Amino acid sequence: VILVHRDWAPLGADHFYNLVKSGYYDNNAFFRALKDYIVQWGINGDPKVYARWDKVKIKDDPPKTPNKTGTVVFATPSEPNQRTTHIFINIHDNENLDSSGFVPFGEVIQGLDNIMKIYMDYGEGAPDGQGPDQEAAGKGGNAYFKKNFPKLDYILKATVIP
């Protein structure tokens, strides 16, 4: 269960809400899980859906809270105002990310123990490691993940709880 704090990052919070309401995160693989660092998802299992949402860029929110264990953050490309659908949960205190534009918009308030049990042995993705290649995953969706990385864990359904 993720508690979204709109006051921390209103643009990120609103974008997350829209993605969840649209069903975007249903059947999403946790494709980047790095021990003592982060667990990431946000590549839709359908490449057409991913391509459509990947074009929707949101502006950066100013930082208001640190990247502590359990905080939920949009992945931020090196260029400003380019956040799309990729999200991660800090599974370690990562304050080193604070000055790099990684702005938490929520926190895990229930189930962090389950996040810590996600399969993490694939490691970093290509080209730096042997884990899933994000570009190939974007083009191949869940078929790519299931064929090449069968031990990945998935979000079955994401919903908004009033």
SULMO-V466954 format. One record per pair of residues at least 4 apart in sequence whose ideal C-beta (glycine too) atoms are under 6 Angstrom apart, sorted by the first residue. I is the first residue (numbers start at 1). J is the second residue. D is the distance in Angstrom with one decimal. If there is no record, write none. Layout:
I,J,D  I,J,D
//
This chain:
1,109,5.4  1,110,3.9  1,111,5.9  2,72,5.4  2,106,4.7  2,108,5.8  3,106,5.8  3,107,5.6  3,109,4.6  4,13,4.9  4,106,4.2  5,106,5.8  6,10,5.2  6,13,4.2  8,64,5.0  8,65,5.1  8,104,5.8  8,105,5.5  9,13,5.7  9,61,3.7  9,103,4.8  9,105,3.8  11,58,5.2  11,59,5.7  11,61,5.0  12,61,5.3  12,74,5.1  12,105,3.7  13,105,4.7  15,58,4.9  19,24,4.2  20,25,5.9  20,158,4.8  20,160,5.5  24,44,5.9  25,155,5.5  25,158,3.9  26,157,5.1  27,45,4.7  27,154,6.0  28,41,4.6  28,155,4.7  29,145,4.6  29,152,4.6  29,154,5.3  30,39,5.4  30,41,5.0  30,118,5.0  30,153,5.0  31,132,4.6  32,40,3.8  32,125,5.8  33,39,4.7  33,118,5.0  33,120,4.2  34,38,5.7  35,120,5.1  36,92,4.6  37,92,5.7  38,88,4.2  38,90,5.9  39,89,5.0  39,91,5.8  39,115,5.5  39,118,5.4  40,88,4.0  42,85,4.3  42,86,3.6  42,87,5.0  43,50,5.7  43,137,4.8  43,138,5.7  44,49,4.4  44,50,4.1  45,141,4.7  45,142,3.4  46,141,5.5  47,139,5.6  47,141,4.5  50,54,5.8  50,138,5.4  53,85,5.2  54,84,5.1  57,82,5.3  58,83,4.9  59,81,4.5  60,80,5.6  60,81,5.5  60,101,5.9  61,103,4.7  63,98,5.9  63,103,5.0  65,104,5.2  66,95,5.0  66,98,5.4  67,71,5.7  67,90,5.1  67,94,4.2  67,95,5.8  67,97,4.4  67,98,5.7  67,102,5.8  68,93,5.2  69,90,5.7  69,92,5.9  69,93,5.5  70,107,5.1  70,108,4.5  70,112,5.3  71,90,5.0  71,104,3.8  71,107,5.2  72,89,5.4  72,106,4.2  73,88,5.7  73,102,5.0  73,104,5.0  74,83,4.3  74,87,5.7  75,86,3.8  75,88,5.9  76,83,5.9  76,101,4.5  76,102,5.4  77,82,4.3  89,108,6.0  89,115,5.6  90,94,4.9  97,102,4.0  108,112,4.6  118,153,4.6  119,151,4.7  119,153,5.5  122,131,4.0  122,149,5.8  123,129,4.4  123,130,5.7  123,131,4.9  124,128,4.8  124,129,3.1  124,131,5.4  125,129,6.0  125,131,4.2  125,132,5.1  125,133,5.7  125,134,5.8  126,133,3.9  132,137,5.2  132,149,5.4  136,140,5.7  136,144,5.7  137,144,5.2  140,144,2.8  142,146,5.8  145,149,5.2  145,152,5.5
//
